[in-house]
C-alpha cells in the first residue's frame, strides 16, 4: 500500500536549486563648495528687510545652488537686528536631500570662523530635504548686525562666506557582469599588418641582396618546415638572420604564410626560402639518424603540396619526382 504524506507549508528550497545572489545599497554624499565674497557691505545696508544679495549659482550633485545674504535680515519681526544667511536650491528638484555648511570666515587669520554645519555630527532627523526650486536652509538670525560690524569677520568693508553642500545619493549594486568585446574575424588583416610593419620581428631572410623581416612564432605556427628549422632539435644557434643564396623570394611569398586567404601557394614560398636550406644543414643528417619519423613527416608534408614538390630520401641522396638531383641544385644557406 502506498503511503501519502501531508506537508504543511512550503518545502525549504534546496541550496543547489536556489543559487545565492547578493546586492548592496550604497548611500553617500556628492560634495562641493563655493566661496562668496561680499564687497561694499556698508552700501548694502538699508536695502530693506527680506531683500538679499545672491551669489552666482554653482553645481553640486547635479543641482544648482546659490547663497543668499540678507543685510537687513529676512524677517520683519527682527527689525533689521540680525543679518540672515541661507543656501537655496536654484534648479528644479523634488525631495533633494542634502547636508549643508555655512561659514563666515574670520579675516584676522586666527581661524575663529563662525560655522553652522551638518557635516561630521549626528543628525536626529537625517539630511535636510528641499522639495522645490527656491527651497532654502539657513539662519534668519545668523549674526547680530551690531556685533558683526565691529568684528574681525568684516575687513575693508568686505565679508567672506564659504558654503559646502553634500547631496545625498543612493544606488543599489548587484553582481557585476563583465563583457569582453570580441574583435571581428579579420585576423588575416592583423597578421598582414604585422608583416608590413615589421614590429616585433625576430628573424630576417636575406635573399638576392634584399632583406625580409619576419616573426619566428608566426612562421612556426603556419609551417612545420619553419618550425623544424627555427625550434626543432637541429636548429642553428644563430637564426636571427638567414642568408639564402641563388634564390629569389619576393615579399609577397611571405604574405602567403601570414595571410591564409592570399591567393598564393604557401608551400612554394617554403620550398624556395626554407625547405631546401634545411635539407643542406647538418641538422638534416641528424634527423635522418636520430629522428627518422620526424623527417618522414616533414618530407611527406612538403611532398603533399605543389605539383613537383614530392621529395624522396634515400641513402644520402635527395631526388624530386621530375628526376632532377637536388645535389646538383644545391643551395647553401648561411646563418650569421
C-alpha positions in Angstrom: 0.0 0.0 0.0 1.3 3.4 -0.9 1.8 5.9 1.8 0.8 9.6 1.3 2.5 12.2 3.5 0.9 15.5 4.1 3.3 18.5 4.3 2.2 21.7 5.9 3.6 24.9 4.4 6.1 25.1 1.6 9.2 22.9 1.4 12.5 24.6 2.0 14.3 25.3 -1.3 17.4 23.2 -2.0 20.6 25.2 -2.0 21.6 23.5 -5.2 18.4 24.7 -6.9 18.5 28.3 -5.4 21.8 30.0 -6.1 22.7 32.8 -3.7 22.6 36.3 -5.1 23.6 39.5 -3.4 23.2 43.2 -3.8 24.3 46.2 -1.8 22.6 49.6 -1.3 25.2 52.4 -1.1 24.3 55.8 0.2 26.8 58.6 0.1 27.1 62.3 -0.5 28.4 64.2 -3.5 30.2 67.2 -2.0 31.0 70.6 -3.4 31.7 74.1 -2.1 31.5 77.8 -3.1 33.3 80.9 -1.8 31.2 84.1 -1.8 32.8 87.4 -1.2 30.6 90.4 -0.4 32.4 93.7 -1.1 30.8 97.0 0.0 28.9 95.7 2.9 28.1 99.2 4.2 26.5 100.2 0.9 24.3 97.1 1.0 22.8 98.0 4.4 19.4 99.6 4.3 18.3 97.8 1.1 15.3 96.5 3.0 14.2 93.6 5.1 13.6 90.5 3.1 15.9 91.7 0.3 19.1 89.7 -0.4 22.4 89.6 -2.3 22.8 86.4 -4.2 25.9 84.6 -5.2 26.4 83.1 -8.6 24.9 79.7 -9.0 27.1 76.6 -8.6 26.6 72.9 -9.3 26.8 70.1 -6.7 25.4 66.6 -7.2 23.6 67.6 -10.4 21.7 70.5 -8.9 22.3 74.3 -9.0 22.7 76.2 -5.7 23.0 79.8 -4.6 23.9 81.6 -1.4 21.5 84.3 -0.2 22.7 87.0 2.2 20.2 89.4 3.8 22.0 92.6 5.1 18.8 93.8 6.9 17.6 90.4 7.8 14.8 88.2 6.4 12.1 88.6 9.0 10.1 91.8 9.7 9.8 90.9 13.4 13.6 91.1 13.9 13.6 94.7 12.7 17.0 94.5 10.9 18.7 93.5 14.1 20.3 90.4 12.5 21.8 89.6 9.2 20.4 86.4 7.6 22.3 83.7 5.6 20.8 80.9 3.5 21.7 78.3 0.9 18.9 77.9 -1.7 18.1 75.3 -4.4 18.4 77.2 -7.7 17.2 74.4 -10.1 14.2 72.2 -10.4 14.2 69.3 -8.0 11.9 67.4 -5.7 12.9 65.9 -2.4 16.5 66.7 -2.8 18.2 65.5 0.4 21.5 67.3 1.3 23.9 68.3 4.1 24.9 71.9 4.4 27.6 74.0 6.0 27.6 77.9 6.2 30.8 79.6 7.3 31.5 83.3 8.0 35.3 83.5 7.7 37.5 85.2 10.3 39.7 87.6 8.4 42.2 88.1 11.2 43.9 84.9 10.3 43.2 83.5 13.7 40.8 80.9 12.4 37.9 81.8 14.6 35.3 81.2 11.9 31.6 81.2 12.6 30.4 77.8 11.4 26.9 76.1 11.2 27.3 72.6 9.8 25.5 69.3 9.2 28.8 67.6 8.5 30.7 65.4 11.0 27.8 65.3 13.5 24.9 63.1 14.2 21.6 64.2 12.7 18.4 63.4 14.6 16.2 63.5 11.6 18.7 62.9 8.8 19.7 65.1 6.0 17.6 68.2 5.2 15.1 67.9 2.4 14.3 70.6 -0.2 11.1 69.9 -2.1 11.1 72.6 -4.9 13.1 75.3 -6.5 13.7 78.2 -4.1 13.7 75.9 -1.0 16.3 77.2 1.5 18.2 76.1 4.5 19.9 78.6 6.8 19.5 81.1 9.7 17.3 84.2 10.0 19.4 85.3 12.9 22.8 84.3 11.6 24.7 87.2 13.3 23.8 90.3 15.2 24.5 93.3 13.0 26.0 95.5 15.7 28.5 92.7 16.6 29.3 91.9 13.0 30.3 95.4 12.2 32.9 95.5 15.0 34.2 92.0 14.5 37.1 90.5 12.5 34.6 89.0 10.1 34.3 92.4 8.4 37.5 93.7 6.9 37.9 96.5 4.4 34.1 96.6 4.2 34.1 93.0 2.9 32.6 89.7 4.1 33.8 86.3 3.1 31.4 83.4 3.2 32.1 79.7 2.4 29.2 77.2 1.7 29.6 73.4 1.5 26.8 71.2 0.1 26.6 67.4 0.2 23.9 66.0 -2.0 22.8 62.5 -0.8 22.8 59.9 -3.5 21.7 56.3 -3.2 22.2 53.4 -5.5 21.9 49.6 -5.4 24.7 47.5 -6.8 24.2 43.8 -7.8 26.7 41.3 -9.2 28.8 43.0 -11.9 28.8 41.3 -15.3 31.9 42.0 -17.3 31.9 41.5 -21.1 34.8 41.4 -23.4 34.3 42.8 -26.9 35.2 40.1 -29.4 37.0 41.5 -32.4 35.7 40.8 -35.9 37.1 37.7 -37.7 39.8 39.6 -39.6 42.9 38.1 -38.1 44.3 37.7 -41.6 44.3 41.5 -41.8 46.1 41.8 -38.5 48.8 39.4 -39.5 49.2 41.2 -42.8 49.7 44.5 -40.9 52.2 42.8 -38.6 54.2 41.7 -41.6 54.1 45.1 -43.2 55.0 47.0 -40.0 57.8 44.5 -39.1 57.1 45.3 -35.4 58.4 42.6 -33.1 60.2 40.8 -35.9 62.9 38.4 -34.6 64.2 36.8 -37.8 65.2 38.1 -41.2 65.9 36.4 -44.6 68.4 37.9 -47.0 67.6 36.8 -50.5 69.2 38.3 -53.6 70.5 41.3 -51.6 67.1 42.0 -50.2 66.2 41.5 -46.5 62.7 40.4 -45.3 61.8 40.7 -41.6 59.5 38.1 -40.1 58.4 36.5 -36.9 59.6 33.1 -35.8 56.3 32.2 -34.0 54.2 33.0 -36.9 56.4 31.1 -39.3 56.5 28.1 -37.0 52.7 28.1 -36.4 52.0 28.2 -40.1 54.7 25.8 -41.3 56.2 22.6 -39.9 59.2 23.2 -42.1 59.9 26.6 -40.4 59.0 25.0 -37.1 61.7 22.4 -37.5 64.4 24.8 -38.5 63.7 27.5 -36.0 62.6 25.5 -33.0 63.5 21.9 -33.7 66.4 19.8 -32.3 68.6 20.7 -35.3 68.1 24.5 -35.2 71.1 26.6 -35.7 72.4 28.6 -32.7 72.0 31.9 -34.6 68.7 32.1 -36.5 68.3 35.9 -36.3 69.4 36.3 -39.9 69.3 33.7 -42.6 71.1 34.3 -45.9 69.9 32.2 -48.8 72.0 32.3 -52.0 71.0 31.8 -55.6 67.3 32.1 -54.9 64.5 34.6 -55.4 61.9 35.2 -52.7 59.7 38.2 -53.2 58.0 39.5 -50.1 54.6 38.6 -51.4 55.7 35.0 -50.8 55.8 35.7 -47.0 52.2 37.1 -47.3 51.1 33.7 -48.3 52.2 32.4 -44.9 50.9 35.3 -42.8 47.6 35.7 -44.6 45.7 32.4 -45.1 43.4 33.6 -47.8 46.1 35.0 -50.0 45.9 33.5 -53.5 49.4 32.1 -53.3 50.9 28.7 -52.8 52.4 28.8 -49.3 54.5 25.8 -49.9 56.1 27.4 -52.9 57.5 30.0 -50.5 58.6 27.4 -48.0 60.4 25.4 -50.6 62.2 28.3 -52.2 63.1 30.1 -48.9 63.5 27.4 -46.3 62.9 23.7 -47.1 65.9 23.3 -49.4 68.1 25.2 -46.8 67.0 22.7 -44.1 68.0 19.8 -46.3 71.5 21.1 -46.7 72.3 21.6 -43.0 73.9 19.3 -40.5 70.6 19.0 -38.8 69.1 17.2 -41.7 71.7 14.5 -41.3 71.0 14.4 -37.6 67.3 13.9 -38.3 67.9 11.0 -40.7 69.9 9.2 -38.0 68.1 10.1 -34.7 64.6 11.1 -35.7 63.5 9.4 -38.9 59.8 9.6 -38.1 60.1 13.4 -37.8 62.0 13.6 -41.0 59.5 11.4 -42.8 56.6 13.6 -41.6 58.4 16.7 -42.7 59.1 15.3 -46.1 55.6 14.0 -46.5 54.2 17.4 -45.7 56.4 19.0 -48.4 55.6 16.3 -50.9 51.8 16.7 -50.5 51.7 20.2 -51.8 52.8 21.5 -55.2 52.8 19.6 -58.4 56.5 18.8 -58.4 57.3 19.1 -54.7 57.4 15.3 -53.9 60.8 14.6 -52.4 62.2 11.2 -51.6 65.2 10.5 -49.3 67.5 7.5 -49.6 71.0 6.9 -48.5 72.1 10.5 -48.5 70.6 11.4 -51.9 67.6 13.6 -52.4 65.6 13.4 -55.6 62.5 15.2 -56.9 59.7 13.4 -58.8 60.9 15.1 -62.0 64.1 13.1 -61.7 66.4 16.1 -61.0 69.1 15.7 -58.4 68.8 18.1 -55.6 72.6 17.8 -55.0 73.1 19.3 -58.5 70.9 22.3 -57.5 72.5 22.7 -54.1 71.7 25.9 -52.2 73.8 26.5 -49.2 72.3 28.8 -46.5 74.5 31.0 -44.4 73.5 31.8 -40.9 75.2 34.7 -39.2 
